[in-house]
Amino acid sequence: MKKLIFFDIDGTIITEGPIRVIPDSLPKTLLALRENGHLCFINTGRVLSEIETAIRNLPFDGYICGCGTYIAYHGQKLFEKTFPSEMGSCLINDLENCHLEWLLEGTQNIYYRPHTYTTHIGDFKKQHQELVPDSVRILVPGSTESPVFNKFCICVGKQGNFRSFYEKYKDVLTFIDRKNNFYEIMPKGCSKATGIRFLEEQFELPHEDTIAIGDSTNDLPMLKYAHYSIAMGNGAEELLPFTDYVTNTVTNDGIYKAMLHLGLIS
């Protein structure tokens, strides 16, 4: 039976940290899965503009990006949700007024403030400038440019007023607490789980044929939703109650071993 298989990126198909490693077994595993009739999709919190060339070159069938805000199959966009221009402007103003450090994530561009960052957002900026420099844009205050973005991230520093921002937007935005005062934020109704549901309907496949693989807390929506869920050996402990199987780590061929365990490849 054809399976829909969904893979997180960081900590799942590639190692995290300054030295990023994709195991040699991964491309071979993906090709074997596809040869056996299965569909392989990245399902990530990253937006498309944040995915570096090394990952784009892997033989996936498509992408769910930005926590379900963008879906593509073989290069064809199937779905996208962005913030309307007026709401985007309000969000930026409120983020500034609440003294929250932010980055805006869009399919084409990643937007940063021109100021010096004091939180983890500065680390993301450095990483993006190294991995996807053509995607990075600096949004100057007072500019007439209207950024197009699907989701955004914030970090709460010493002066940040997160509670005020959260109370204003909690009914229209989903906040994912990534710990250490870092949050991923997207429109209500979009998640890694809704992306899976969309593709189930797109390919007319039963829910029982969905498999999800991840390692971190922002993978919980897809791990809870998929019929069969796999946690990486390096994954967060919070995933364990919601997973059916724990495989090995990225560099110890965790993906290959999981697919072998399920009998999807030989």
Residue pairs with C-beta under 8 A, 6 or more apart in sequence:
1 209
2 37
2 38
2 39
2 203
2 205
2 209
3 38
3 39
3 209
3 210
3 211
3 264
4 38
4 39
4 41
4 196
4 199
4 200
4 203
4 205
4 209
4 210
4 211
5 33
5 38
5 39
5 40
5 41
5 210
5 211
5 212
5 213
5 264
6 41
6 42
6 43
6 64
6 192
6 195
6 196
6 210
6 211
6 212
6 213
6 222
6 226
7 13
7 40
7 41
7 42
7 43
7 60
7 213
7 214
7 255
8 42
8 43
8 44
8 213
8 214
8 215
8 216
8 219
8 222
9 42
9 44
9 46
9 51
9 55
10 16
10 44
10 46
10 215
10 216
11 214
11 215
11 216
11 232
11 234
11 235
11 250
12 213
12 214
12 215
12 219
12 232
12 250
12 254
12 255
13 22
13 26
13 42
13 55
13 58
13 250
13 255
14 20
14 21
14 22
14 54
14 55
14 250
15 21
15 250
15 251
20 54
21 250
21 251
22 54
22 55
22 58
23 250
23 251
23 253
23 255
23 256
25 253
25 255
25 256
26 58
26 255
26 256
27 58
27 59
28 256
29 255
29 256
29 259
29 265
30 40
30 58
30 59
30 60
31 59
32 259
32 265
32 266
33 40
33 259
33 264
33 265
34 40
34 59
34 61
36 264
36 265
38 264
39 61
39 62
39 199
39 203
40 59
40 60
40 61
41 60
41 61
41 62
41 63
41 64
41 199
42 51
42 55
42 60
42 62
42 63
42 64
42 65
43 63
43 64
43 192
43 195
43 196
43 212
43 214
43 222
44 51
44 63
44 64
44 65
44 66
44 192
45 66
45 67
45 151
45 176
45 184
45 192
45 218
46 65
46 66
46 105
47 65
47 66
47 69
47 70
47 105
47 106
47 107
47 110
47 149
47 150
47 151
48 63
48 65
48 66
48 70
48 72
48 107
48 108
49 105
49 106
49 107
49 108
49 109
49 110
49 132
49 135
50 105
50 110
50 128
50 131
50 132
50 135
51 63
51 65
51 132
52 131
52 132
61 73
61 74
62 71
62 72
62 73
62 74
62 78
63 70
63 71
63 72
64 70
64 71
64 192
64 195
64 196
64 198
64 199
65 71
65 72
65 107
65 150
66 105
66 107
66 150
66 151
66 186
66 190
67 151
67 174
67 176
67 184
67 186
67 190
67 191
67 192
67 195
67 218
67 221
68 186
68 190
68 191
68 192
68 193
68 194
68 195
68 198
69 80
69 81
69 82
69 150
69 151
69 186
69 187
69 190
70 77
70 79
70 80
70 81
70 107
70 150
71 77
71 78
71 79
71 80
71 195
71 198
71 199
72 78
73 199
73 202
78 198
78 202
79 198
80 107
80 150
81 150
81 187
81 190
82 106
82 107
82 148
82 149
82 150
83 91
83 149
83 150
83 187
85 146
88 104
88 146
88 147
88 148
88 149
89 146
91 152
91 169
92 102
92 104
92 139
92 147
94 165
94 168
94 169
95 102
95 154
95 165
96 141
98 160
98 161
98 162
98 164
98 165
99 157
99 159
99 160
99 161
100 154
100 155
100 156
100 157
100 160
100 161
100 162
100 165
101 113
101 117
101 118
101 119
101 121
101 122
101 154
101 155
101 157
101 160
102 113
102 121
102 152
102 153
102 154
102 155
103 110
103 111
103 112
103 121
103 124
103 125
103 152
103 153
104 110
104 111
104 139
104 147
104 149
104 152
105 111
105 149
105 150
105 151
105 152
105 153
106 147
106 148
106 149
106 150
107 148
107 150
108 135
108 148
109 135
109 136
109 137
109 147
109 148
109 149
110 128
110 132
110 135
110 136
110 137
111 137
111 138
111 139
111 147
111 149
112 121
112 125
112 136
112 137
112 138
112 139
113 138
113 139
113 141
114 138
114 139
114 140
114 141
116 122
117 125
118 157
119 155
119 156
119 157
119 181
119 182
120 155
120 180
120 181
120 182
121 153
121 154
121 155
124 153
125 136
128 135
128 136
129 136
137 147
139 145
139 147
150 186
151 184
151 185
151 186
151 187
151 190
152 185
152 186
153 182
153 183
153 184
153 185
154 162
154 165
154 182
154 183
154 185
155 181
155 182
155 183
156 162
156 181
156 182
156 183
157 181
160 181
162 181
162 183
166 175
169 185
171 188
172 187
172 188
173 185
173 186
173 187
173 188
174 185
174 186
174 187
174 188
174 190
174 191
175 183
175 184
175 185
176 183
176 184
176 185
176 186
176 217
176 218
177 183
177 217
178 184
178 216
178 217
178 218
179 217
184 218
191 221
191 222
192 212
192 218
192 219
192 221
192 222
192 225
193 221
193 222
193 224
193 225
195 222
196 210
196 212
196 222
196 225
196 226
197 225
199 205
200 206
200 207
200 210
207 227
208 227
209 227
210 225
210 226
210 227
210 228
211 226
211 227
211 228
211 229
211 230
211 262
212 219
212 222
212 223
212 225
212 226
212 228
212 229
212 230
213 229
213 230
213 231
213 232
213 247
213 255
213 258
214 222
214 223
214 229
214 230
214 231
214 232
214 235
214 239
215 231
215 232
215 234
215 235
215 236
215 239
216 235
216 236
216 239
217 236
217 238
217 239
219 239
220 238
220 239
220 242
222 229
223 229
223 231
223 239
223 242
223 243
224 242
228 244
228 245
228 262
229 242
229 243
229 244
229 245
230 243
230 244
230 245
230 246
230 247
230 258
231 239
231 240
231 243
231 245
231 246
231 247
232 246
232 247
232 248
232 249
232 250
232 254
233 246
233 247
233 248
233 249
233 252
233 254
234 249
234 250
234 254
235 243
235 246
240 246
245 258
245 261
245 262
247 254
247 255
247 257
247 258
247 261
248 254
248 257
256 265
259 265
260 266
